C-alpha cells in the first residue's frame, strides 16, 4: 500500500474518532466580549470628555488673550472651572467603568448577573450638570 495514502486514511480516521472530544468554548464568551466592548466604549467616552474639558479650558485662555485691551477682566474664569470639571468627570467615568466592568465580569462567571442602573444614572446627572454650567457660561459671556 502507498505510504501517502495510509497517512491520509489515518488522519481521516482521527477526525472520525468519537472518543476524542471536540474543542468546546464557553457559552459565556459572548457575554464577556460584550462586557469588554461596553467597557471600551466607556473608556472612549471618558477620554473624549477629558479632551473636551481641556479644549474648553484652553479656549477660555485664548479668548482672554485675544480680548480687548482696556476691558476689565474678571479674575475668576468659568471656562477653567468647566474645563477642569469635564476633565474630572472623564476620570470618574473611566474609574466607574472599570469598577462596573469587573463587577459584571464576576457576575457573569457566577451566572448571577443583574444589571445595575446606578452607574448610568450618576454619570448622566453629572454630565447634565456640567452641560448646564457650560450653557450658563456661554450665555453669560455672549
C-alpha positions as CSV (number, residue, x, y, z in Angstrom):
1,X,0.0,0.0,0.0
2,X,1.1,3.6,-0.7
3,X,2.6,5.3,2.4
4,X,1.0,8.7,1.4
5,X,-2.4,7.0,1.2
6,X,-2.0,5.4,4.6
7,X,-1.3,8.8,6.2
8,X,-4.4,10.3,4.6
9,X,-6.5,7.4,5.9
10,X,-5.0,7.7,9.4
11,X,-5.8,11.4,9.5
12,X,-9.4,10.8,8.3
13,X,-9.8,8.1,11.0
14,X,-8.6,10.5,13.7
15,X,-11.2,13.1,12.7
16,X,-14.0,10.5,12.7
17,X,-13.0,9.1,16.1
18,X,-15.9,9.8,18.5
19,X,-13.8,9.1,21.6
20,X,-12.0,12.4,21.2
21,X,-14.0,15.3,22.4
22,X,-14.4,18.3,20.2
23,X,-12.9,21.6,21.5
24,X,-15.5,23.4,23.5
25,X,-15.9,27.1,24.0
26,X,-17.7,28.6,26.9
27,X,-21.2,30.0,26.3
28,X,-20.1,32.9,28.5
29,X,-17.6,34.1,25.9
30,X,-20.0,36.3,24.1
31,X,-21.2,37.8,27.4
32,X,-17.6,38.6,28.3
33,X,-16.9,40.1,24.9
34,X,-20.0,42.3,25.1
35,X,-18.9,43.4,28.6
36,X,-15.5,44.3,27.2
37,X,-16.9,46.2,24.3
38,X,-19.1,48.2,26.7
39,X,-16.1,48.9,28.9
40,X,-14.1,50.1,26.0
41,X,-16.9,52.4,24.9
42,X,-17.0,54.0,28.3
43,X,-13.2,54.4,28.2
44,X,-13.5,56.2,24.8
45,X,-16.3,58.4,26.3
46,X,-14.1,59.3,29.3
47,X,-11.1,60.2,27.1
48,X,-13.4,62.3,24.9
49,X,-14.7,64.1,27.9
50,X,-11.2,64.8,29.2
51,X,-10.2,66.1,25.8
52,X,-13.3,68.3,25.6
53,X,-12.5,69.7,29.1
54,X,-9.0,70.5,28.0
55,X,-10.3,72.3,24.9
56,X,-12.9,74.3,26.9
57,X,-10.2,75.4,29.4
58,X,-7.7,76.3,26.6
59,X,-10.4,78.1,24.6
60,X,-11.1,80.3,27.6
61,X,-7.4,81.1,27.8
62,X,-7.4,82.0,24.1
63,X,-10.4,84.3,24.5
64,X,-8.7,86.1,27.4
65,X,-5.5,86.5,25.5
66,X,-7.3,87.9,22.4
67,X,-9.7,90.0,24.4
68,X,-9.9,93.8,24.1
69,X,-7.3,95.8,25.8
70,X,-8.6,98.2,28.5
71,X,-11.6,96.0,29.2
72,X,-11.7,94.9,32.9
73,X,-11.0,91.2,33.1
74,X,-12.8,89.0,35.6
75,X,-10.2,87.3,37.8
76,X,-12.4,84.2,38.0
77,X,-12.8,82.4,34.7
78,X,-15.7,80.0,34.3
79,X,-14.1,78.2,31.4
80,X,-11.3,77.0,33.7
81,X,-13.9,75.7,36.2
82,X,-15.9,73.9,33.4
83,X,-12.8,72.5,31.7
84,X,-11.5,71.1,35.0
85,X,-14.9,69.7,35.8
86,X,-15.1,68.0,32.5
87,X,-11.7,66.5,33.0
88,X,-12.6,65.2,36.4
89,X,-15.8,63.8,35.0
90,X,-13.9,61.9,32.4
91,X,-11.6,60.5,35.0
92,X,-14.6,59.5,37.2
93,X,-16.2,57.8,34.1
94,X,-13.1,55.7,33.5
95,X,-12.8,54.6,37.1
96,X,-16.5,53.8,37.3
97,X,-16.3,52.0,34.0
98,X,-13.5,49.8,35.4
99,X,-15.4,49.0,38.6
100,X,-18.6,48.3,36.6
101,X,-16.6,46.1,34.1
102,X,-15.1,44.0,36.9
103,X,-18.4,43.6,38.8
104,X,-20.2,42.4,35.6
105,X,-17.3,40.1,34.8
106,X,-17.5,38.4,38.2
107,X,-21.3,38.3,37.9
108,X,-21.1,36.6,34.5
109,X,-18.7,34.0,35.9
110,X,-21.0,33.3,38.9
111,X,-24.0,33.3,36.5
112,X,-25.7,35.8,38.8
113,X,-25.9,38.9,36.6
114,X,-28.5,41.5,37.4
115,X,-28.0,44.8,35.5
116,X,-27.5,47.8,37.8
117,X,-28.8,51.2,36.9
118,X,-26.9,53.4,39.3
119,X,-23.8,53.8,37.2
120,X,-25.6,55.2,34.3
121,X,-27.8,57.5,36.3
122,X,-25.0,59.1,38.3
123,X,-22.9,59.7,35.1
124,X,-25.9,61.1,33.3
125,X,-26.7,63.5,36.1
126,X,-23.1,64.6,36.4
127,X,-22.8,65.2,32.6
128,X,-26.1,67.1,32.6
129,X,-24.9,69.4,35.4
130,X,-21.7,70.2,33.7
131,X,-23.6,70.8,30.4
132,X,-25.8,73.2,32.3
133,X,-22.7,75.0,33.6
134,X,-21.3,75.2,30.1
135,X,-24.6,76.6,28.8
136,X,-24.7,79.2,31.6
137,X,-21.1,80.2,30.8
138,X,-21.9,80.6,27.1
139,X,-24.9,82.8,27.9
140,X,-23.1,84.8,30.5
141,X,-20.1,85.6,28.1
142,X,-22.2,86.2,25.0
